Amino acid sequence: MLNALHPFDANALSLDCAAAAREIEQFIQRTVAHDLKRQGVVLGVSGGIDSSVCAALAVRALGPDRVLAILMPEKESSPDSTRRGRLLCESLGVEPIMENITAPLTALGCYDRRDSAIRRLFPEYGPGWKQKIGLAAGLLDADRVNYFTMTVESPEGDRQTSRMPVDVYLSVVAATNLKQRVRKTMEYTHADRLNYSVLGTPNRLEYELGFFVRGGDGLADLKPIAHLFKTQVYQMAAYLGLPDDIQSQSPSTDTYTLPQSQEEFYYAIPYDKLDLALCAYGRGVPEDEAARALNLSVDQVRRVYKDIVLKRRTSGRILRNAALVQPVEVDGSDA
Protein backbone atom coordinates (compact mmCIF):
# COMPACT_ATOMS: atom_id res chain seq x y z
CA MET A 1 0.00 0.00 0.00
CA LEU A 2 1.29 3.46 -0.88
CA ASN A 3 1.70 6.09 1.80
CA ALA A 4 0.22 9.57 1.94
CA LEU A 5 3.40 11.15 0.52
CA HIS A 6 3.12 9.01 -2.63
CA PRO A 7 -0.57 8.59 -3.48
CA PHE A 8 -1.50 6.12 -6.17
CA ASP A 9 -2.08 7.73 -9.59
CA ALA A 10 -1.75 7.07 -13.32
CA ASN A 11 2.03 7.48 -13.10
CA ALA A 12 2.09 4.04 -11.51
CA LEU A 13 2.06 2.62 -15.05
CA SER A 14 4.91 4.76 -16.34
CA LEU A 15 7.55 2.41 -17.78
CA ASP A 16 11.29 2.81 -18.17
CA CYS A 17 11.12 1.35 -21.66
CA ALA A 18 14.87 1.16 -22.23
CA ALA A 19 15.42 -0.85 -19.05
CA ALA A 20 12.35 -3.02 -19.70
CA ALA A 21 13.47 -3.75 -23.26
CA ARG A 22 16.93 -4.81 -22.09
CA GLU A 23 15.43 -7.09 -19.46
CA ILE A 24 13.07 -8.73 -21.94
CA GLU A 25 15.73 -9.14 -24.62
CA GLN A 26 18.08 -10.81 -22.15
CA PHE A 27 15.22 -13.03 -21.00
CA ILE A 28 14.52 -14.12 -24.59
CA GLN A 29 18.20 -14.82 -25.28
CA ARG A 30 18.69 -16.79 -22.06
CA THR A 31 15.45 -18.73 -22.27
CA VAL A 32 15.74 -19.73 -25.91
CA ALA A 33 19.43 -20.63 -25.99
CA HIS A 34 20.11 -21.96 -22.50
CA ASP A 35 16.84 -23.06 -20.91
CA LEU A 36 15.02 -24.40 -23.97
CA LYS A 37 18.12 -25.04 -26.12
CA ARG A 38 16.42 -23.86 -29.29
CA GLN A 39 17.70 -21.94 -32.29
CA GLY A 40 15.11 -19.18 -32.53
CA VAL A 41 11.44 -18.32 -32.00
CA VAL A 42 8.17 -18.65 -33.87
CA LEU A 43 5.24 -16.33 -33.23
CA GLY A 44 1.94 -15.54 -34.83
CA VAL A 45 1.71 -11.94 -36.03
CA SER A 46 -1.74 -10.41 -36.18
CA GLY A 47 -0.88 -6.75 -36.70
CA GLY A 48 -1.98 -6.05 -33.13
CA ILE A 49 0.06 -4.19 -30.57
CA ASP A 50 1.05 -7.20 -28.43
CA SER A 51 2.38 -9.49 -31.16
CA SER A 52 4.07 -6.50 -32.81
CA VAL A 53 5.97 -5.53 -29.65
CA CYS A 54 6.91 -9.17 -29.03
CA ALA A 55 8.20 -9.56 -32.59
CA ALA A 56 10.26 -6.37 -32.33
CA LEU A 57 11.81 -7.42 -29.02
CA ALA A 58 12.57 -10.90 -30.37
CA VAL A 59 14.32 -9.42 -33.40
CA ARG A 60 16.38 -7.16 -31.14
CA ALA A 61 17.29 -10.14 -28.98
CA LEU A 62 17.98 -12.78 -31.63
CA GLY A 63 18.22 -11.03 -34.99
CA PRO A 64 15.69 -11.17 -37.84
CA ASP A 65 17.03 -14.46 -39.23
CA ARG A 66 16.07 -16.31 -36.02
CA VAL A 67 12.53 -15.01 -35.77
CA LEU A 68 9.80 -16.68 -37.81
CA ALA A 69 6.65 -14.55 -38.07
CA ILE A 70 3.52 -16.34 -39.27
CA LEU A 71 0.47 -14.60 -40.68
CA MET A 72 -2.56 -16.84 -40.11
CA PRO A 73 -5.71 -15.28 -41.55
CA GLU A 74 -8.96 -17.13 -42.13
CA LYS A 75 -11.99 -16.20 -44.19
CA GLU A 76 -13.49 -14.06 -41.41
CA SER A 77 -10.31 -12.17 -40.48
CA SER A 78 -10.07 -8.46 -41.12
CA PRO A 79 -7.85 -7.75 -44.15
CA ASP A 80 -6.35 -4.91 -42.12
CA SER A 81 -4.83 -7.44 -39.71
CA THR A 82 -2.82 -9.07 -42.50
CA ARG A 83 -1.86 -5.69 -43.93
CA ARG A 84 -0.57 -4.46 -40.57
CA GLY A 85 1.22 -7.77 -39.99
CA ARG A 86 3.07 -7.40 -43.29
CA LEU A 87 3.85 -3.77 -42.47
CA LEU A 88 5.36 -4.81 -39.15
CA CYS A 89 7.51 -7.54 -40.68
CA GLU A 90 8.78 -5.18 -43.35
CA SER A 91 9.75 -2.64 -40.68
CA LEU A 92 11.66 -5.33 -38.74
CA GLY A 93 13.40 -6.92 -41.72
CA VAL A 94 11.59 -10.21 -41.17
CA GLU A 95 10.24 -12.30 -44.05
CA PRO A 96 6.84 -13.62 -42.87
CA ILE A 97 5.15 -16.78 -44.05
CA MET A 98 1.43 -17.05 -44.76
CA GLU A 99 -0.70 -19.92 -43.47
CA ASN A 100 -4.36 -19.44 -44.33
CA ILE A 101 -6.25 -21.56 -41.80
CA THR A 102 -9.71 -21.45 -43.42
CA ALA A 103 -9.46 -25.02 -44.76
CA PRO A 104 -8.57 -26.72 -41.45
CA LEU A 105 -11.19 -24.65 -39.61
CA THR A 106 -13.79 -25.70 -42.16
CA ALA A 107 -12.77 -29.35 -41.88
CA LEU A 108 -13.02 -29.21 -38.09
CA GLY A 109 -16.50 -27.68 -38.30
CA CYS A 110 -15.62 -24.32 -36.75
CA TYR A 111 -18.06 -22.29 -38.84
CA ASP A 112 -20.82 -24.93 -39.06
CA ARG A 113 -20.75 -25.66 -35.31
CA ARG A 114 -20.89 -21.97 -34.46
CA ASP A 115 -23.67 -21.18 -36.92
CA SER A 116 -25.74 -24.14 -35.77
CA ALA A 117 -25.53 -22.87 -32.18
CA ILE A 118 -26.47 -19.32 -33.26
CA ARG A 119 -29.56 -20.63 -35.05
CA ARG A 120 -30.82 -21.98 -31.75
CA LEU A 121 -31.13 -18.33 -30.72
CA PHE A 122 -31.81 -16.73 -34.13
CA PRO A 123 -33.44 -19.34 -36.42
CA GLU A 124 -33.22 -17.03 -39.44
CA TYR A 125 -29.42 -16.71 -39.18
CA GLY A 126 -27.76 -17.91 -42.39
CA PRO A 127 -25.29 -17.13 -45.20
CA GLY A 128 -24.32 -13.49 -45.42
CA TRP A 129 -25.18 -12.76 -41.79
CA LYS A 130 -22.61 -11.44 -39.33
CA GLN A 131 -22.29 -11.90 -35.57
CA LYS A 132 -20.41 -11.10 -32.39
CA ILE A 133 -20.55 -11.91 -28.68
CA GLY A 134 -20.58 -9.14 -26.09
CA LEU A 135 -20.38 -8.96 -22.32
CA ALA A 136 -23.47 -7.30 -20.87
CA ALA A 137 -22.85 -3.62 -20.29
CA GLY A 138 -23.17 -1.89 -16.96
CA LEU A 139 -20.37 -3.28 -14.80
CA LEU A 140 -19.76 0.16 -13.28
CA ASP A 141 -23.41 1.04 -12.80
CA ALA A 142 -24.82 -1.68 -10.55
CA ASP A 143 -24.03 -5.00 -8.91
CA ARG A 144 -24.95 -7.74 -11.34
CA VAL A 145 -24.13 -11.23 -12.54
CA ASN A 146 -22.08 -11.22 -15.73
CA TYR A 147 -23.79 -12.62 -18.82
CA PHE A 148 -23.18 -12.54 -22.54
CA THR A 149 -25.26 -11.36 -25.47
CA MET A 150 -25.22 -12.31 -29.13
CA THR A 151 -25.65 -9.64 -31.78
CA VAL A 152 -26.43 -10.68 -35.35
CA GLU A 153 -26.72 -8.57 -38.47
CA SER A 154 -28.66 -9.57 -41.58
CA PRO A 155 -27.31 -8.98 -45.11
CA GLU A 156 -29.64 -5.97 -45.23
CA GLY A 157 -27.97 -4.45 -42.15
CA ASP A 158 -30.72 -5.16 -39.61
CA ARG A 159 -29.32 -5.98 -36.15
CA GLN A 160 -30.77 -8.02 -33.31
CA THR A 161 -29.29 -8.61 -29.87
CA SER A 162 -30.35 -11.25 -27.35
CA ARG A 163 -29.06 -12.66 -24.09
CA MET A 164 -27.31 -15.98 -24.71
CA PRO A 165 -28.45 -19.10 -22.88
CA VAL A 166 -25.50 -20.92 -21.34
CA ASP A 167 -25.61 -23.84 -23.80
CA VAL A 168 -25.58 -21.50 -26.81
CA TYR A 169 -22.75 -19.41 -25.36
CA LEU A 170 -20.62 -22.48 -24.61
CA SER A 171 -21.22 -23.96 -28.06
CA VAL A 172 -20.32 -20.73 -29.87
CA VAL A 173 -17.19 -20.18 -27.80
CA ALA A 174 -16.09 -23.81 -28.18
CA ALA A 175 -16.38 -23.52 -31.96
CA THR A 176 -14.62 -20.16 -32.26
CA ASN A 177 -11.82 -21.27 -29.91
CA LEU A 178 -10.78 -23.58 -32.73
CA LYS A 179 -9.35 -20.49 -34.43
CA GLN A 180 -6.86 -19.95 -31.61
CA ARG A 181 -6.05 -23.65 -31.29
CA VAL A 182 -5.42 -24.19 -35.00
CA ARG A 183 -3.13 -21.16 -35.08
CA LYS A 184 -1.15 -22.53 -32.15
CA THR A 185 -0.90 -25.94 -33.83
CA MET A 186 0.56 -24.22 -36.86
CA GLU A 187 3.09 -22.35 -34.73
CA TYR A 188 4.29 -25.56 -33.08
CA THR A 189 4.47 -27.33 -36.45
CA HIS A 190 6.95 -24.75 -37.69
CA ALA A 191 8.75 -24.63 -34.33
CA ASP A 192 9.35 -28.38 -34.47
CA ARG A 193 10.54 -28.12 -38.07
CA LEU A 194 13.12 -25.45 -37.23
CA ASN A 195 14.03 -26.44 -33.66
CA TYR A 196 12.56 -23.10 -32.53
CA SER A 197 10.55 -22.11 -29.45
CA VAL A 198 7.01 -20.76 -29.60
CA LEU A 199 6.78 -17.23 -28.25
CA GLY A 200 3.45 -16.25 -26.70
CA THR A 201 2.19 -12.68 -26.80
CA PRO A 202 -0.24 -12.11 -23.88
CA ASN A 203 0.07 -8.88 -21.91
CA ARG A 204 -0.63 -8.74 -18.19
CA LEU A 205 -4.34 -7.98 -18.54
CA GLU A 206 -4.82 -11.05 -20.71
CA TYR A 207 -2.56 -13.30 -18.64
CA GLU A 208 -3.79 -12.31 -15.20
CA LEU A 209 -7.48 -11.97 -16.08
CA GLY A 210 -7.84 -15.09 -18.23
CA PHE A 211 -8.36 -13.54 -21.65
CA PHE A 212 -6.88 -16.43 -23.61
CA VAL A 213 -7.74 -19.93 -24.81
CA ARG A 214 -6.26 -22.97 -23.09
CA GLY A 215 -4.31 -24.88 -25.72
CA GLY A 216 -4.63 -21.86 -28.02
CA ASP A 217 -3.14 -18.40 -27.54
CA GLY A 218 -2.48 -19.32 -23.90
CA LEU A 219 0.03 -21.99 -24.96
CA ALA A 220 3.68 -21.05 -25.48
CA ASP A 221 7.25 -21.83 -24.44
CA LEU A 222 7.94 -18.28 -23.28
CA LYS A 223 5.77 -15.20 -22.69
CA PRO A 224 8.00 -12.12 -22.60
CA ILE A 225 5.43 -9.37 -22.00
CA ALA A 226 3.05 -11.14 -19.57
CA HIS A 227 4.25 -8.79 -16.82
CA LEU A 228 3.49 -5.61 -18.81
CA PHE A 229 0.14 -3.87 -18.59
CA LYS A 230 -1.53 -3.03 -21.90
CA THR A 231 -0.78 0.66 -21.34
CA GLN A 232 2.90 -0.23 -20.95
CA VAL A 233 2.86 -2.30 -24.14
CA TYR A 234 1.75 0.82 -26.01
CA GLN A 235 4.58 2.75 -24.35
CA MET A 236 7.00 0.06 -25.48
CA ALA A 237 5.65 0.22 -29.04
CA ALA A 238 6.41 3.94 -29.15
CA TYR A 239 9.91 3.37 -27.73
CA LEU A 240 10.60 0.67 -30.33
CA GLY A 241 9.44 2.93 -33.13
CA LEU A 242 6.78 0.60 -34.50
CA PRO A 243 4.73 1.87 -37.45
CA ASP A 244 2.15 4.51 -36.51
CA ASP A 245 -0.66 2.38 -37.94
CA ILE A 246 0.14 -0.32 -35.37
CA GLN A 247 0.62 2.08 -32.47
CA SER A 248 -2.77 3.70 -33.10
CA GLN A 249 -4.68 0.42 -33.45
CA SER A 250 -7.34 -0.13 -30.78
CA PRO A 251 -7.38 -3.60 -29.21
CA SER A 252 -9.85 -5.97 -30.89
CA THR A 253 -10.53 -9.69 -30.96
CA ASP A 254 -10.73 -10.20 -34.77
CA THR A 255 -12.62 -13.41 -34.04
CA TYR A 256 -16.22 -12.59 -34.93
CA THR A 257 -17.49 -11.06 -38.18
CA LEU A 258 -18.86 -7.87 -36.63
CA PRO A 259 -16.34 -5.34 -35.27
CA GLN A 260 -15.71 -6.04 -31.61
CA SER A 261 -13.46 -4.47 -28.99
CA GLN A 262 -11.82 -6.40 -26.18
CA GLU A 263 -13.70 -4.19 -23.74
CA GLU A 264 -17.00 -5.22 -25.29
CA PHE A 265 -16.11 -8.91 -25.39
CA TYR A 266 -14.46 -9.47 -22.02
CA TYR A 267 -13.06 -6.58 -19.99
CA ALA A 268 -16.25 -4.49 -19.60
CA ILE A 269 -14.32 -1.21 -19.09
CA PRO A 270 -11.61 0.49 -21.19
CA TYR A 271 -8.24 -1.20 -20.96
CA ASP A 272 -6.47 1.89 -19.62
CA LYS A 273 -8.82 2.11 -16.64
CA LEU A 274 -8.65 -1.64 -16.09
CA ASP A 275 -4.85 -1.50 -16.25
CA LEU A 276 -4.79 1.08 -13.49
CA ALA A 277 -7.42 -0.77 -11.46
CA LEU A 278 -5.54 -4.06 -11.72
CA CYS A 279 -2.31 -2.32 -10.72
CA ALA A 280 -4.06 -0.74 -7.73
CA TYR A 281 -5.65 -4.03 -6.72
CA GLY A 282 -2.31 -5.83 -6.92
CA ARG A 283 -0.66 -3.19 -4.74
CA GLY A 284 -3.41 -3.30 -2.14
CA VAL A 285 -4.50 0.28 -2.82
CA PRO A 286 -7.71 1.08 -0.88
CA GLU A 287 -10.85 1.56 -2.94
CA ASP A 288 -11.16 5.26 -2.10
CA GLU A 289 -7.60 6.02 -3.20
CA ALA A 290 -8.02 3.98 -6.39
CA ALA A 291 -11.28 5.83 -7.06
CA ARG A 292 -9.47 9.17 -7.09
CA ALA A 293 -6.83 7.89 -9.51
CA LEU A 294 -9.42 6.31 -11.80
CA ASN A 295 -11.92 9.17 -11.60
CA LEU A 296 -14.58 6.69 -10.51
CA SER A 297 -16.78 6.40 -7.46
CA VAL A 298 -15.81 4.11 -4.59
CA ASP A 299 -18.74 1.84 -5.44
CA GLN A 300 -17.56 1.58 -9.03
CA VAL A 301 -14.04 0.64 -7.93
CA ARG A 302 -15.50 -1.95 -5.58
CA ARG A 303 -17.34 -3.53 -8.52
CA VAL A 304 -14.20 -3.48 -10.65
CA TYR A 305 -12.15 -5.08 -7.86
CA LYS A 306 -14.83 -7.76 -7.50
CA ASP A 307 -14.70 -8.46 -11.23
CA ILE A 308 -10.90 -8.68 -11.09
CA VAL A 309 -11.14 -11.33 -8.38
CA LEU A 310 -13.55 -13.40 -10.47
CA LYS A 311 -11.46 -13.12 -13.62
CA ARG A 312 -8.24 -14.00 -11.76
CA ARG A 313 -9.93 -17.20 -10.60
CA THR A 314 -10.81 -17.99 -14.20
CA SER A 315 -7.21 -17.41 -15.25
CA GLY A 316 -5.95 -19.67 -12.47
CA ARG A 317 -8.16 -22.50 -13.67
CA ILE A 318 -7.06 -22.10 -17.28
CA LEU A 319 -3.35 -21.94 -16.40
CA ARG A 320 -3.43 -24.91 -14.03
CA ASN A 321 -1.32 -27.90 -15.06
CA ALA A 322 -2.99 -31.22 -15.75
CA ALA A 323 -4.11 -33.00 -12.59
CA LEU A 324 -2.07 -36.07 -11.62
CA VAL A 325 -2.80 -38.84 -9.16
CA GLN A 326 0.72 -38.36 -7.79
CA PRO A 327 3.38 -35.71 -8.60
CA VAL A 328 5.94 -36.83 -11.17
CA GLU A 329 9.30 -35.05 -11.02
CA VAL A 330 11.00 -34.41 -14.36
CA ASP A 331 14.28 -32.50 -14.02
CA GLY A 332 13.02 -30.85 -10.86
CA SER A 333 9.66 -29.77 -12.28
CA ASP A 334 6.16 -31.16 -12.07
CA ALA A 335 5.26 -32.61 -15.47
N, C-alpha and C positions, 0 to 999 in steps of 0.2 A: 504494500500500500504506500502511495506517495504521501509525503508530508505537506504541511501547509505552505512551506516555502517553495515547493515545486508541485503545484497542482497539475492534475492530469489534463492534457489538452491535445489538439491535433498534432502538435510537434512530436508526440510520442511515436509517430510513424515515420519521422524523418530518418532517412537512411544514408549512411556514409557509403555511397555506391562504389567508390574505388576500393575500399577495404572489403566490402561484401563481395565484389567481383573477384578479388584475389583469393578470398577464402573459398569461394565456390569453385574457381578454376583449379586450385590445389586439391580440393576434394575430388573433383572429377578425375584429375591425373592420378591421384593416389588410389582411388577406388577402382578405376578401370585397369590400371597396370598392375598394381600390387595385390589388392584384395580379390578382384575378380579374374585377374590374369587374362584380360582380353585385349584386343588390338585397337579397338575404337568403339564408337557408339552408334546406335540406330535410334532415330526418333521420328514419330509422325509429326508432320508440319501442317498446320491447319490455316496459317495466316493470322491466328490469334496472338494475343500479347504473350501468353505464357510459353507456348511452344517456340515463339520467335526469340524470346529472351534466353530460353534454354539452349536453342540452337546456336545463338551468338556466343554464349559462354562456353559451350562445348568446342566451338571452333577456336576460340581464344586459348582454350586449355590444351587441345589436341592437334589443332591444325585442320584445315578444310578437307584434306585427303583422308582423315580418319573419322569423319562424321558423315553418316548416310542419312539424308533427309528423304522421307517418303511422303508423297502427296497421295491421299487415299480418298478421293471423292466417290460419291455414289449418286444415283440419279436424282436424289432429292437434296443434294448439297447445294449451297449457294455458289454460283460461279465466282463470286468475289473471293471466297475462301481460297480457291485454287490460284486465282490471280495474285492475291497477297502472298500466298506461300511461295510462288515463283519469284515474286519481287524480293522477298526475304532472302531466298537462296542466292539470287543474283548478287545481292548486296554483300553476302558473306563469302562469295567465291565457291559455293557448294553446288555441285551438279545433282539436282534431285532426280528421283525416279518416280514414275507414276504407276500406281496400282489402283485401277478402278474396281471397287468392291461390289458393284451392282449385281454381277452374276452370282457370286457366292451368297449374297444376301437374299436374292431371289430364290436360289436353290434351297436355302434353309427356311424359307417361308416368312422372312421378316415382314414384307409388305402385306402378304395375304393374311398372316396371323393378326397383325395390327388392325387391318381394315375389317376383318371379321369381328373383332372385339368392338370396334367403333360402331359397327352396324347394330350391335345390341343396344346401343344408346340412341343412334340416329339411323334408323332403317334405310333412309333414302341415300345415305352416304355411298358414293361410288366413284368411278373414273372421273378425273378432272377436279375432284374436291380436294381441299386442303384442310390441315388440322394442326392443332397444338394443344399441349397440356399446360395448365397454369395452376399455381398455388392460389387458393382463395385469398383475396385481398383483405386488408384490415388488421394485420398483426398489431399495428401500433394503436389501433382505435379501441379495442375491447378484448377481454379475455375470451378465447375461443379455442375449439379443437381444429387443428389443421385439416383441410381436405382439399382435394384437387378437382378442377373443372376441365372439361373438354370443350374447345371451341372448334367448330367446323365452318368452312366457307364453301358455298356452292360455286360452280363455274360462272354463275351470273353475279357473284360477289355478295350474296346474301349470307350473313353470319348467324349462327346459333351457338349458345353456350349453355351447358348443363353440368350440374354436379355429377361426378363420376362415382358410380357404385364401386365398391372395393374390387370385385371380381373383374370389372372392365378395366379399372386402373392397373391392376396387376398384370393383366393380359397385354395391355398396350405397352407398358414399360418392359415387360419380359421380351416382347418382340423387338422393340426399338433398341434394347440393350445389345442385341446382336450386332448392331453397327459398331459399338465400341469393342466388342469381343473379337469380331472379324479383323478389325484394324490391328488389334494387339497380336493376333495370330500371325498376321502378315509381318509385323515388326520382328517377332521372334523367328520367323522363317528366314528372314534376311540376316538376323543376328547370328543364327546358327551357321548359315552359309559362310559368313565372313569372320567368325570367331569374335564377334562384337558383343557388347552389352546393350541392353535396351534401357534407354533413358526416359524416365517418366517426367511429366510436366506439370503436376498439380502444384498450385500455390497453397498458402496456409489455409485460406478460407475453404478451399475444396478438400484439402487433406483433413483438417481438423473437424469440419462440419459434415463430412460424408458425401460430398458432391462428386461422386465417381462410381464406376461400375466395378464390382468385384470380378476379377478375371478379365476386365476390359481396361479402361484407362487408369484403373487403380493398380494395375500390375506392371512392375518394372524392376530392374536390377539396381537402379539408383534414382533418387528424386532430389535433384540439386536445389530446387527453390521451394520445397515444402515448408520451409521456415519463414518465407517471405509473405507478408500480407499483399493482397492484390494491389493496393496503393503503392507499395514498395516495388512491385514488379513493374509498374508504369514508370516509377522513378528510374529503375534500372534500364528500362528501354530507352529513356532519354539519354542516360549516361553512355549507353552503348552506341548511340547514334543510329538506331533502327529507323527505317523509312517512316516518314510522317504518316503515311496511310495506315501503317500498323499501329503507331503510337496513338492515333486518334480513334481507333476502332473500339466501339463499346462491346463489352463481353456479351456473347450470345452462345446458345447451345448448338445451332446449326444441325439439329436432329429432326425437327418437325418441319412441315412444309410451309407453315405460316411463320412470319418473323416472331422471334421469341427471345427475350432477355433472360439472363440467369436470375435476375431479381424476380421476374415473373414466374419462372419455373420452379425455383427452389428457395432463394434467400429471403424473399418477402420484403426486404428493404434495400436501398441502394448499397452497392458493395463498399463505397467509401465510409458510410455510416456503420455498416456491419464490421468492417475492418477495425474501426476505432472502438466499437462496442466489444468485439472479441478481445482486442488488446486490453481494454479496461477490465473485462471479466477475468482474463488470465492473470492480471496484476492485482486482483482483489480490490479494485477501485470501488468505493461505495456508490450506490445507485444515484445519490444526489450529485456527487462530483462528476460521475459519468454523464449525467443529464445536462450539466452545464457545458461540458465539452462537446456533446452531440447536438446541443440545442433541441433537446427533447424534454418531455416531462418525466418526472420520477416514475410514474406509472408506466409510461412507454418504455423506459429503460428496463424496468422490472420485467415487462413482457418479452423484451429482446433477450435479456439474460435467461429467462425461462426457455425460450426457443433455442438458445445456444446450448443449454444443458441437454435438451432433447436431441438435437442434431449431433452433439458429441457422442451421445450413446449410440446413435445410428452408426457413426463412423467407427466406433470401437468394435461393433459387431461385424462390420464389413472387413475391417483390418485384421480381425482375429485369425490366428493360424488354425489349420485343421485340428479338430479334437482328436486326441489319441487316448487309448485305454491306459497306456503308461508312457512317460516321457522317453524319447529315444535320442540320445546324444550323438551328434555327428559333428566332429571337429569342434566341440565345445558349444554347439548351438542346438536348440530344439529343432527337429526336422519334421 
